[in-house]
Each structure stands twice: as C-alpha cells, then as structure tokens.
Amino acid sequence: MMGIRDALKDVSTAVSTSLRRGLATTYRPRSAFRMLRMLTAGRRDPYMTLDVHALNRPNHPAISDVSGTSSYAVVARQARQIAGALHRVGVRPQDRVAVFVGNRREHIIAMAAIRRLGAIPMPLSPKSAPPQVIQRLNETKAVAAFVPAGLAKPAIQALIRNKHRVIVVGGNAPKRAVSWEKLLTWDAYPPFTKRRVTGTPDIEMHTSGTTTGQSSRTSLSMANARMGTAFQYIDSFDFTPDAVLYTPCPLYHAAPMLLTGLTMAVGGHIVLRDRFDDDAIDTLIHAGVTHAFLVPTLLDRLARRPEAHLLRLRRSPLRALISGGALLRPKLKTTLLDLLGPVLYDFYGATELGVISIAGPEDLATHPSSQGRILPGVKTRVVDANGDLVPYGSPGQLYVRSDTMTLDTRSPLQGWMSAGDVARIEDGYLYIVDRIRDVVISGGVNLFPVDIEVVVEAHESVHECAAVGVPDDEWGEALQVFVVL
C-alpha cells in the first residue's frame, strides 16, 4: 500500500513535470484539481483526460487517420454518445467488449466509451481469423464487439447467434447488427459515469505470451500504479502539449496504447496509420510530427531510405523517435543517431510488466547495447535456472517487481514476474541478452544467439543476420548463422 511519503513524492513528480513540460497551458487550476482527485481515487486509464481537454482546448486536433481529423471536443462527445449507446444495448460495468477495428479514430473512441461505463475493453487484431475471433469472444464471455466492415458476414452472423452485440465500423451493418454511424444518432447518454469497479481489470489484452510464445490473456489493472508513473513517462519521452505522435503500429499492442495515452494526457495530437509505406516520411514532415513510435523492423526500413529523404526528416520537428516491441540492435541504433541526430529513444517493457527501463539519446550514444536505465520504483532480480541470484553483471533470467505490473501467481519467485528474457545489469543500465527460449545449449554451455549476431553484424559487409540452434551429434546443439549481405 502506498504510504504518505510515496504519495508526496508522486505529487512532487506530477507538479515538477507539469511545470517543466508546460502542462499548465492545458490544465487550468480547476481541471488540474479534478485530475489530481481522479488520480488519487485510483483512476489510471489513458482516456481520463478527454473531457478536460474538450473543455480547455476543444478545437485542438486529437486524432487523425486516413479519413480525417477529429478535435478533442468531437472525440469526447462521441465517446459519451457511444458509451450511452452501449448502455442502451445492455453493456454494464465489468462486461467485456471486444474492439478490433484497426488503426482508426473509432478504436480510441470505443476504448474510451467502454471505460466510461466501467466495462472492460479487449483490443484484438482486426486481422484475426473469424474462427479465432469467435473463440476468443466466447471464452471471455464478451457481450459486445466493435468489428471492421470487412469482416465476413458469416462471421458477424455467428457472433450474433452467440448473443454478442455487434457494432460495425467503417461501413454498413448487416441485419441484427448496428453501424457506428447509427450509434452516433442515438440520443442515449448513460445515466451514470462509472469510473471504476473495484477488483476488476481496466483492460484485457491478448499477448504473444512470455516463455511459451503462445497467445495468452492478460488482465491489466492500473489502480495500484503509482500516480507519478505517467508523469515519469511523460518526462522521459519529452511529451509536451504541442506533441504530435505518429504510429503505424497496431493499437491493440501495449506500447502504442501507452504512447497514445501519454499523448492524450498532455493534450497532444495522435496521427494514426495502418502501415509504414513509401509516403511515411512525407506524413511525418507534413503533419509536424514530434514523436514517432516504430518497431525495429520499421526503423530498419527507415534507415535504408535515400539520404535526401532522411535529411528532410532531420530538419523536421521530430524530437523523439521511439523504438519498442523487440530488441533494437546496437548497429542500427548508431546508424539512426548518425542519420537523424539525437532523437532516438529505446525502452524495455512487456504487457505484463509495464515499462522497466528507458534509454534516451544520450544513453544510447554512450551505451548503445543497453535498453537504458532502470526506472525509479522498479525492482529487478537476475537469477539462474535454480532461482538463485547470479553474480553482478552476469546474465540470467530477469524478474521484475513494480506497481504497474500484473502479477503472475505461477511465478517461481512470489511477487516477481518475468517476460522470459535473459538480461544483465551494470551501473544501473539494463542489457537484454536474449530470450530464454532462444538460448542454445552446446556442450553444456549456454550460448546466446544475440551475442553472435552483434559480432557478425559489426562486419561492414553484413546488413543483418540471425543465429539459431541446430541439432549436432557431438555438441547436442550448434549455432548456425543466416546472413543478409
């Protein structure tokens, strides 16, 4: 339980960050007090600021996608309207509602509406196969689903037969379903605004799993998160009220959800795309993007763009190019810093763990192999196969403990959780060495493929490579390296 000292520290963090990042321009005294009251009451979802910004900066752009831009006033109003419509069709607190409509404004508005009712949103991939969607909704006992217009009619009818309320986004709705546009015509505001139901999760997500790689369901509760955590993220990633965040990465993943939430927290502008295409740099420049989230695969594509294009980007307002979701190789970090200047950020975290460490441009310039400094309030343990602590600086399985994580009761270390990564810690910096499932045991010795890949990729003739374990009669396993010149 958070003590008085922690609470005072959080208030100090919130105030100092607000002053340093200019949040006073978007939060008037009454609004700031209202936000502080919601935070101290345990509300932590990323949609809690919509009404505040709708009041204080109603015409400021909130969300853009390929079909246009909506202001904070419009987004907040539609979130209220959709919440009322959901209540009218029977959605109640603690009910689960699936959202799989892709990188569209409607995704964020639907998520906000669901939380407004105290219901539990379940973001899912719009590319999931219909049988998989139906199975997941049945397993979770979801009562409603926001689905893309492109979903096959037999799949929609199957959902309806299973008594799911179906809302179709981006097109006409078949019989017994209802379209998003229709919901917005209903005069059906909810009779209450239920902020939170004690003991229930805020969001339920499907992840790729930890050590098994199998899809798993993770319930996230942010009620116990320290009040100062979000302000710590805002400060670390240099978010200010003029922030314009671009992401083509799926909103049903934790990292884009976090970063879009931080953007809304400061009253910034979210620019959504569903792919990183040839026009991406033009979008970044013309939209005045200050922050962009790209996974390492997309950053690699960016680094290979013509030098003239990258020079234009270097001269743009971009000040935070954020990487996450997978390991960003040291060679690529150095290349991006050279090409674009001190704008690169990297961080380590997981859906179940929250954010563990953040590396800014200065960190990456001096410690390019690291994932940055471990954040205040995060405790770490690096252990061997028996659960014993390894010597300082040695690799082992990383376990963490923080207020933002979802505890896994199956963990061998009670109260601690692991995403299945091998790590080492030196001088406050976190280094992710590899994944537990990728470790190759050759002649009784643990070999980490990433160690081999870093050395091979350092050669000037190598663009990228992958090292894997293969069966070997003498050693049990040997390493085989695949190289792209």
Stockholm file with secondary structure:
# STOCKHOLM 1.0

chainA/1-485         MMGIRDALKDVSTAVSTSLRRGLATTYRPRSAFRMLRMLTAGRRDPYMTLDVHALNRPNHPAISDVSGTSSYAVVARQARQIAGALHRVGVRPQDRVAVFVGNRREHIIAMAAIRRLGAIPMPLSPKSAPPQVIQRLNETKAVAAFVPAGLAKPAIQALIRNKHRVIVVGGNAPKRAVSWEKLLTWDAYPPFTKRRVTGTPDIEMHTSGTTTGQSSRTSLSMANARMGTAFQYIDSFDFTPDAVLYTPCPLYHAAPMLLTGLTMAVGGHIVLRDRFDDDAIDTLIHAGVTHAFLVPTLLDRLARRPEAHLLRLRRSPLRALISGGALLRPKLKTTLLDLLGPVLYDFYGATELGVISIAGPEDLATHPSSQGRILPGVKTRVVDANGDLVPYGSPGQLYVRSDTMTLDTRSPLQGWMSAGDVARIEDGYLYIVDRIRDVVISGGVNLFPVDIEVVVEAHESVHECAAVGVPDDEWGEALQVFVVL
#=GR chainA/1-485 SS CCCHHHHHHHHHHHHHHHHHTTGGGTCCHHHHHHHHHHHHTTCCCTTTTHHHHHHHSTTSEEEEETTEEEEHHHHHHHHHHHHHHHHHTTCCTTCEEEECCCSSHHHHHHHHHHHHTTCEEEECCTTSCHHHHHHHHHHHTCSEEEEETTSCHHHHHHHHHTTCEEEEESSCCCTTCEEHHHHTTCCCCCSCCCCCCTTSCSEEEEECCSSSCSCEEEEECCTTSCTTHHHHHHHHTTCCTTCEEEECSCTTSHHHHHHHHHHHHTTCEEEECSSCCTTHHHHHHHTTCSEEEECHHHHHHHHTSCHHHHHHHHTSSCCEEEECSSCCCHHHHHHHHHHHCTTEEEEEEETTTEEEEEECHHHHHHCTTSCCEECTTCEEEEECTTSCBCCTTCCEEEEEECTTSCCCTTCSSTTCBCCSEEEEEETTEEEEEEEGGGCEEETTEEECHHHHHHHHHTSTTCSEEEEEEEEETTTEEEEEEEEEC
#=GC SS_cons         CCCHHHHHHHHHHHHHHHHHTTGGGTCCHHHHHHHHHHHHTTCCCTTTTHHHHHHHSTTSEEEEETTEEEEHHHHHHHHHHHHHHHHHTTCCTTCEEEECCCSSHHHHHHHHHHHHTTCEEEECCTTSCHHHHHHHHHHHTCSEEEEETTSCHHHHHHHHHTTCEEEEESSCCCTTCEEHHHHTTCCCCCSCCCCCCTTSCSEEEEECCSSSCSCEEEEECCTTSCTTHHHHHHHHTTCCTTCEEEECSCTTSHHHHHHHHHHHHTTCEEEECSSCCTTHHHHHHHTTCSEEEECHHHHHHHHTSCHHHHHHHHTSSCCEEEECSSCCCHHHHHHHHHHHCTTEEEEEEETTTEEEEEECHHHHHHCTTSCCEECTTCEEEEECTTSCBCCTTCCEEEEEECTTSCCCTTCSSTTCBCCSEEEEEETTEEEEEEEGGGCEEETTEEECHHHHHHHHHTSTTCSEEEEEEEEETTTEEEEEEEEEC
//
